[in-house]
């Protein structure tokens, strides 16, 4: 890959819109680093659960927010995440962590800690980076070169998510997604929101390949204009 202008790309949107698959593929195709910020919030949630922190007590979560050491590998072909040296890529995807991540993520001290980590990773990405999450364009990297906000209907997102979680019930998955959206959009600190200057891409009727192609084109246009 010839060295092109480094570009920082923020990809936001709710669960099930194809953020991770799209961001990884775009980063790999364009020779960029990749960061899944949701995995970092899952990692700190996993640590809280494993260390007996009361998830219903924001003060307890806040007090422990600085303790775990979270390291994210940014290779889009093989992203990694460890907590205190332990590979947690699998454990952070359990239903227990999924059900608790919104509560942990809502604590301002947790967001401050993880946001600082995300900014330092983005700043050290020599060729540029695709960072995906829920508040990247609005809070974490407000000066990103390109901001993309992926959306899709609740039905499409539930169908995709239950396809990922083999055997999951689409109706209950849809209800869980809507509940998660509400929690993420209404939290006081860094809510899920579309940045004013973000390009919105509705993925409801698009295949993953079409979404990737669309985003790659947007990034290449941005690079050409830099």
C-alpha positions as CSV (number, residue, x, y, z in Angstrom):
1,X,0.0,0.0,0.0
2,X,1.5,3.3,-1.0
3,X,1.7,5.7,1.8
4,X,-1.3,8.0,1.5
5,X,-2.2,11.0,3.6
6,X,-3.0,9.8,7.2
7,X,-6.7,10.1,7.8
8,X,-8.8,9.8,11.0
9,X,-12.2,8.3,10.4
10,X,-14.9,8.2,13.0
11,X,-17.7,5.7,12.5
12,X,-20.7,6.0,14.9
13,X,-24.1,4.4,15.2
14,X,-26.2,2.1,17.3
15,X,-25.7,-1.7,17.6
16,X,-26.4,-3.9,14.6
17,X,-25.8,-1.3,11.9
18,X,-22.6,-3.0,10.7
19,X,-20.1,-0.7,12.3
20,X,-17.5,-3.3,13.3
21,X,-17.6,-5.3,10.0
22,X,-17.5,-2.2,7.9
23,X,-14.8,-0.4,9.9
24,X,-12.5,-3.5,10.0
25,X,-12.9,-4.1,6.2
26,X,-12.4,-0.4,5.3
27,X,-9.3,-0.1,7.5
28,X,-7.8,-3.3,6.0
29,X,-8.5,-2.2,2.5
30,X,-7.0,1.2,3.0
31,X,-4.0,0.3,5.1
32,X,-5.4,2.0,8.3
33,X,-5.3,1.0,11.9
34,X,-8.7,0.0,13.5
35,X,-10.1,0.6,16.9
36,X,-13.3,-1.0,18.3
37,X,-14.2,1.3,21.2
38,X,-17.1,-0.8,22.3
39,X,-14.7,-3.6,23.1
40,X,-12.9,-1.3,25.5
41,X,-16.2,-0.5,27.4
42,X,-16.9,-4.2,27.4
43,X,-13.4,-4.9,28.7
44,X,-13.8,-2.5,31.6
45,X,-17.2,-4.0,32.3
46,X,-15.8,-7.5,32.3
47,X,-13.1,-6.4,34.8
48,X,-15.8,-4.8,37.1
49,X,-17.9,-8.0,37.0
50,X,-14.9,-10.2,37.6
51,X,-13.7,-8.1,40.5
52,X,-17.0,-8.0,42.3
53,X,-17.7,-4.3,41.7
54,X,-21.4,-3.5,42.3
55,X,-22.6,-2.5,38.8
56,X,-25.6,-0.8,40.4
57,X,-23.3,1.6,42.4
58,X,-21.9,4.3,40.1
59,X,-19.6,5.5,42.9
60,X,-18.0,2.0,43.2
61,X,-17.5,1.9,39.4
62,X,-16.0,5.4,39.4
63,X,-13.6,4.5,42.2
64,X,-12.3,1.4,40.3
65,X,-12.3,3.0,36.8
66,X,-8.5,3.6,36.8
67,X,-7.5,0.2,38.0
68,X,-7.6,-2.2,35.0
69,X,-4.9,-1.9,32.3
70,X,-6.7,-2.2,28.9
71,X,-4.6,-2.7,25.8
72,X,-6.1,-2.7,22.3
73,X,-4.3,-4.1,19.3
74,X,-5.2,-2.1,16.2
75,X,-4.6,-4.5,13.3
76,X,-7.9,-4.7,11.4
77,X,-7.1,-8.2,10.3
78,X,-6.7,-9.4,13.8
79,X,-7.8,-6.9,16.5
80,X,-6.9,-7.9,20.0
81,X,-7.9,-6.7,23.5
82,X,-6.3,-7.6,26.8
83,X,-7.1,-6.6,30.4
84,X,-4.1,-6.8,32.8
85,X,-2.4,-9.0,30.2
86,X,-5.4,-11.4,29.9
87,X,-6.9,-12.0,26.4
88,X,-10.6,-11.0,26.9
89,X,-11.8,-11.0,23.2
90,X,-14.1,-13.9,23.9
91,X,-15.3,-13.2,27.5
92,X,-16.3,-9.6,26.8
93,X,-19.0,-10.9,24.3
94,X,-21.0,-12.9,26.9
95,X,-24.6,-12.0,27.6
96,X,-23.6,-11.0,31.2
97,X,-21.2,-8.3,30.0
98,X,-23.6,-7.2,27.2
99,X,-26.4,-6.7,29.8
100,X,-24.2,-4.6,32.1
101,X,-22.1,-2.5,29.6
102,X,-24.6,0.4,29.3
103,X,-24.6,0.9,33.1
104,X,-20.8,0.9,33.4
105,X,-20.4,3.1,30.2
106,X,-22.7,5.7,31.7
107,X,-20.3,6.5,34.6
108,X,-18.4,9.7,33.7
109,X,-15.1,8.5,35.2
110,X,-15.3,5.4,33.0
111,X,-15.9,7.5,29.9
112,X,-13.1,9.9,30.8
113,X,-10.7,7.1,31.3
114,X,-11.6,5.2,28.1
115,X,-11.9,8.4,26.0
116,X,-8.3,9.4,27.0
117,X,-7.1,5.9,26.0
118,X,-8.9,6.2,22.6
119,X,-7.5,9.6,21.9
120,X,-3.9,8.4,22.6
121,X,-4.4,5.4,20.3
122,X,-5.8,7.6,17.5
123,X,-2.9,10.1,17.9
124,X,-0.3,7.4,17.6
125,X,-1.7,5.8,14.4
126,X,0.9,6.8,11.8
127,X,-1.1,5.9,8.7
128,X,-4.4,7.0,10.1
129,X,-7.2,5.0,11.8
130,X,-10.8,4.0,11.6
131,X,-12.4,4.4,15.1
132,X,-15.8,3.0,15.6
133,X,-18.2,3.5,18.5
134,X,-21.1,5.7,19.7
135,X,-19.6,9.0,20.6
136,X,-16.4,9.2,18.4
137,X,-17.4,12.0,16.1
138,X,-19.2,14.0,18.8
139,X,-16.9,13.6,21.9
140,X,-13.8,11.4,21.4
141,X,-12.5,12.8,18.1
142,X,-14.5,15.9,17.3
143,X,-11.8,17.0,14.8
144,X,-11.8,13.7,12.9
145,X,-11.1,14.1,9.1
146,X,-14.3,12.2,8.2
147,X,-17.3,11.3,10.4
148,X,-19.8,8.6,9.3
149,X,-23.0,7.7,11.1
150,X,-24.4,4.3,10.2
151,X,-28.1,3.7,10.8
152,X,-30.6,0.9,10.0
153,X,-34.1,0.0,10.9
154,X,-34.6,-1.8,14.3
155,X,-35.9,-4.8,12.3
156,X,-32.9,-5.0,10.1
157,X,-30.5,-4.6,13.0
158,X,-32.3,-7.3,15.1
159,X,-32.2,-9.7,12.2
160,X,-28.4,-9.1,11.8
161,X,-27.7,-9.3,15.5
162,X,-29.7,-12.5,16.0
163,X,-27.9,-14.0,13.0
164,X,-24.6,-13.3,14.8
165,X,-26.0,-14.7,18.1
166,X,-26.9,-18.1,16.7
167,X,-30.5,-19.1,17.7
168,X,-31.3,-15.8,19.2
169,X,-35.0,-14.7,19.1
170,X,-35.4,-11.8,16.7
171,X,-38.2,-10.2,18.6
172,X,-36.4,-10.2,22.0
173,X,-33.2,-9.1,20.2
174,X,-35.1,-6.1,18.7
175,X,-36.5,-5.2,22.1
176,X,-33.0,-5.4,23.7
177,X,-31.5,-3.2,20.9
178,X,-34.2,-0.5,21.3
179,X,-33.6,-0.5,25.1
180,X,-29.9,-0.2,24.6
181,X,-30.4,2.7,22.1
182,X,-32.6,4.5,24.7
183,X,-29.9,4.0,27.4
184,X,-27.1,5.1,25.2
185,X,-28.9,8.1,23.7
186,X,-30.2,9.5,27.0
187,X,-27.1,9.2,29.2
188,X,-25.8,12.5,30.4
189,X,-22.1,11.9,29.5
190,X,-21.3,11.5,25.7
191,X,-24.7,10.2,24.5
192,X,-25.1,8.3,21.3
193,X,-25.6,11.1,18.8
194,X,-24.9,12.0,15.2
195,X,-22.3,14.8,14.8
196,X,-23.6,17.8,12.9
197,X,-20.9,17.3,10.2
198,X,-21.3,13.5,9.9
199,X,-22.3,11.7,6.7
200,X,-25.3,9.5,7.4
201,X,-25.4,6.1,5.7
202,X,-28.6,4.0,6.1
203,X,-27.6,0.4,5.8
204,X,-31.1,-1.1,6.0
205,X,-31.3,-2.1,2.4
206,X,-27.6,-2.4,1.7
207,X,-25.4,-5.5,1.7
208,X,-22.2,-5.4,3.8
209,X,-20.1,-5.1,0.6
210,X,-22.2,-2.1,-0.5
211,X,-21.7,-0.3,2.9
212,X,-17.9,-1.0,2.8
213,X,-17.7,0.3,-0.8
214,X,-19.6,3.4,0.2
215,X,-17.4,4.2,3.1
216,X,-14.1,3.4,1.2
217,X,-15.3,5.9,-1.4
218,X,-16.0,8.6,1.2
219,X,-12.5,8.0,2.8
220,X,-10.7,8.2,-0.6
221,X,-12.6,11.4,-1.5
222,X,-11.6,12.9,1.8
223,X,-7.9,11.8,1.4
224,X,-7.8,13.3,-2.1
225,X,-9.1,16.6,-0.8
226,X,-6.8,16.9,2.1
